[in-house]
Amino acid sequence: MDDAETELRPFEIAIFLVLRDAPRKLTTKEIAERTRMSWETAEKYCRTLHQQGYIDLQEFRNRHYWSMKKATDKQSVE
């Protein structure tokens, strides 16, 4: 992947910062409220960050709980 593919968008950065500072997992609704974006936008970018390996997703009933990946989960051998 080149830098253009791994560069985070402003919405992704906002979500990343909210999750980084959260003491617990957050629902999509909580992320949307804290970042002042719609639920749909928050869900879209959370899914993108999850697919890229930046954040974790836990589904329980009809809710999505998001959290930061532990440092060892995303580290690569350099």
N, C-alpha and C positions, 0 to 999 in steps of 0.2 A: 504494500500500500504506500502511496506517496502522501506528502503532507496535505494536499488538497482533500484527500479522502478521509483523513483522520482529524482535520480541523473541526472544532466544535462550533456550532451555530450559536447565536445569542440566546435563543430559547433553551438550548441544551446546556449552556453554561449556567443559566439561571437555575435550572433544575438540579444540576450538579452541585451548585453552591448550597441550595436549600437542603439537599440530602446530606451533604457533607456536615452541615451544622446541626442536623436533626439528632436528638437523643434516642430516637426510635424509628422504626419503619413508618413510612407515610403512605396514605392512600393517594390515589390520583386526585381526588377532590381536594385533599389537604395541600398537595403540591400546586394545584391550580390556584387555590386561594392565596397561598404564600407568594406565588410568582405573578399573580394578577393576570393569568391567561385563562382561556376557556378550558373546560374539562377535556374536550376533544383534542385541543392543541397539546395539553399536558400529557395526555395518553399517547399521542403520536410520538412525541419526542422522548418520553420515557421508554417506549418500545424500541425506538432507534438506539438509545443509549444501552438498553439491555442487549440488543442484538450485536452491538459493537463490543460488549463485554465490560462496560463501565459500571453498570448497576445491576442489582439482583431484583428478581420479581418473585413474590410469593402470592399465589392466588388462594383465596379462602372464600367459599361461596361465590357471591357476585362481586367481590372486592379485589382490587389489586393493591398489594403492599410493596412499596419500593424501598430499597436501601442501597447504600454504597457497597460495592464489593470490598472484601477485605484486601489489604495490600498484597498479600501473597497470591490471591486469585488472579490478579492482572499482571503480575510481574513476569518478565521474560528474562531468559538468560542472555546476557550480552557478552 
